[in-house]
Every structure is written in structure tokens, then in C-alpha cells.
């Protein structure tokens, strides 16, 4: 096993432990993957808690889902990861979890598109609610596909959240940011409602994206709003 493969296996295990300890997943929920090259992906196995994985538990698959290395079965949602990589050549890592506050917005059908925090605007912009698709089936990505080129984070209706990035750490950080903003927005609603930044302030923040390596247009396409929390 080469040095890069060992490093990526260790990184997925560390991130899996992180999402488990932060309560973003329970039991055997969630899945994480990284693109190895133009034909192979390293992904978490099905039926294994993300908090207790070992490097040897991870599976190498090709972009058609065929197992190339590993003794366990790949995640039941591997199809979503692999199709995402095919549709977004700039994406090298995918993180799927069920963080409670963000998932609460997903269950309520409310997109996270309020322009309230600088880090959220620069790093993500807005997060749509993707129509429900049955987990572990092609239907899951079928509902996601129309959003993948416009956003880097997605709320899956009645399910959870997905974040993508150029690196494993980047995908995890976007999941952490997503949950942090969902929690703050939930609290703001209890205190009378959020106060959004002005158009000029948002424009200024969007201009800073080039320094963060974020494509300027990502997350800025208007999203369909569902029911509000108040």
C-alpha cells in the first residue's frame, strides 16, 4: 500500500470518528468517500459505525461500483457518490451525514438560503432542499442530479445532508459549517427571526471567494423555499 493510500484511509477513519463523536451520525449511518484517480474511489463500508472504522475496512471501487480492493461491501449509497464524481470533475471528496439541526431543516423542507453569516456566504452561499429519493436506490441521486452543478452542499428531504469539496477535510468542514449555521438559524428564529445582510454586504463577501478557492457562482442560484419555521 503506497503512502498516499495509507494517508487517505487514515483521514477517512479520522473524519468518520469526528462525525460520530459530534453526533452527525448514529449507529451505522453516513458515508464518506474520496476520489483516488480518474477511475477509482475509496469509500466507507456498509454496516460499520463511522466512529469505529479501521483503515482496512475501507473499500476501493471503480466508477461503476465494482469492488477492486476490500473484503466488506461498499456503502449502500455508493451510487450517489460515484455519480456525483462523474458529474462534478472538480469534486474529490463526498461526506454524507445526518447532523440534527441541518436534517431538521431538511425534514421541514426549508432550504438554508438566508444570507446571515460571512463564513457561510463565502464557503457555501445557499443550500437547497433536494426532493426525497429512497436511500440505497438510484432514485436518491436522480433527485440530486439537477442541483449538483450549482451547489456544494445539499439537504436531502426527510434524510440528511451531503457536502462535497476538493479534499476530504474540505468536505467535512462544509458539513460542520452547514450544521453550525443550521443551529444558529434555528436559535435566531426562537429569538424573533434572523436579520439578513444587505445585498451590498453579500456582494462584498462573494468577491472574497477567490481567496477561499470557491467558484463565485456556487450556491448563489435562488432556491425554492418551503415552509418557514415561524
QUICOR-V158286 format. One record per backbone hydrogen bond with DSSP energy under -0.5 kcal/mol. CO is the residue of the C=O (numbers start at 1). NH is the residue of the N-H. E is the energy in kcal/mol with one decimal. If there is no record, write none. Layout:
# QUICOR-V158286
co = [CO:CO]
nh = [NH:NH]
e = [E:E]
This chain:
# QUICOR-V158286
co = [2:3:4:5:6:7:8:9:10:11:12:13:14:15:16:17:18:19:19:20:24:26:31:32:33:34:39:40:40:41:41:42:43:44:45:49:54:54:55:59:59:60:60:61:62:66:69:73:75:77:77:78:79:80:81:82:83:84:88:92:93:94:95:96:97:99:100:101:102:103:104:105:105:106:108:109:111:112:113:114:115:117:118:119:120:120:124:127:128:128:130:134:134:137:137:138:139:140:141:144:144:145:147:147:150:152:153:154:154:155:155:156:156:160:161:162:163:165:165:167:168:169:170:171:172:173:174:175:176:177:178:179:180:181:182:183:184:185:186:187:188:189:194:198:199:200:201:202:203:204:205:206:207:208:209:209:209:210:215:217]
nh = [6:7:8:9:10:11:12:13:14:15:16:17:18:19:20:21:22:24:25:23:98:29:96:44:94:42:63:36:37:43:61:34:59:75:48:52:57:58:58:43:61:68:69:41:65:62:60:46:78:80:81:82:83:84:85:86:87:88:91:35:165:33:163:31:161:103:104:105:106:107:108:109:110:109:227:111:113:127:115:116:197:121:122:123:124:125:126:112:130:155:157:137:140:140:141:142:143:144:145:147:148:148:150:151:219:164:128:156:162:130:157:159:160:156:97:154:95:92:93:171:172:173:174:175:176:177:178:179:180:181:182:183:184:185:186:187:188:189:190:191:193:192:196:202:203:204:205:206:207:208:208:209:210:211:212:213:214:213:218:220]
e = [-2.2:-2.3:-2.5:-2.4:-2.2:-2.2:-2.3:-2.2:-2.2:-2.5:-2.8:-2.1:-1.9:-2.8:-1.8:-2.6:-1.9:-2.5:-0.9:-1.3:-2.8:-2.6:-2.7:-1.9:-1.9:-2.7:-0.9:-2.4:-1.4:-0.5:-2.7:-2.3:-2.7:-1.9:-0.6:-1.4:-2.1:-0.5:-1.1:-2.9:-0.5:-3.4:-1.7:-2.7:-2.2:-2.0:-2.4:-2.5:-1.8:-0.7:-1.2:-2.8:-2.3:-1.8:-2.2:-1.7:-2.0:-1.9:-2.1:-3.0:-1.7:-2.2:-2.5:-1.9:-2.7:-3.0:-1.9:-1.8:-1.9:-2.9:-2.1:-0.8:-2.7:-0.6:-0.5:-0.6:-1.2:-2.2:-0.5:-1.6:-3.0:-2.2:-2.7:-2.4:-2.7:-3.1:-1.3:-1.9:-0.6:-2.7:-2.5:-1.3:-0.7:-1.7:-0.5:-1.9:-1.6:-0.8:-2.5:-2.4:-0.9:-0.7:-1.7:-1.0:-3.5:-2.3:-0.6:-0.6:-2.3:-3.8:-0.7:-1.9:-1.1:-2.9:-1.9:-2.6:-2.7:-2.5:-1.7:-2.2:-2.5:-2.8:-1.9:-1.6:-2.3:-2.7:-2.5:-2.2:-2.2:-2.6:-2.2:-2.3:-2.2:-2.9:-2.2:-2.2:-2.7:-2.0:-1.3:-1.1:-2.9:-1.2:-0.6:-2.5:-2.6:-2.0:-1.9:-2.6:-1.8:-0.6:-1.0:-1.6:-0.6:-1.6:-1.8:-0.6:-2.0:-0.5:-1.3:-1.7]
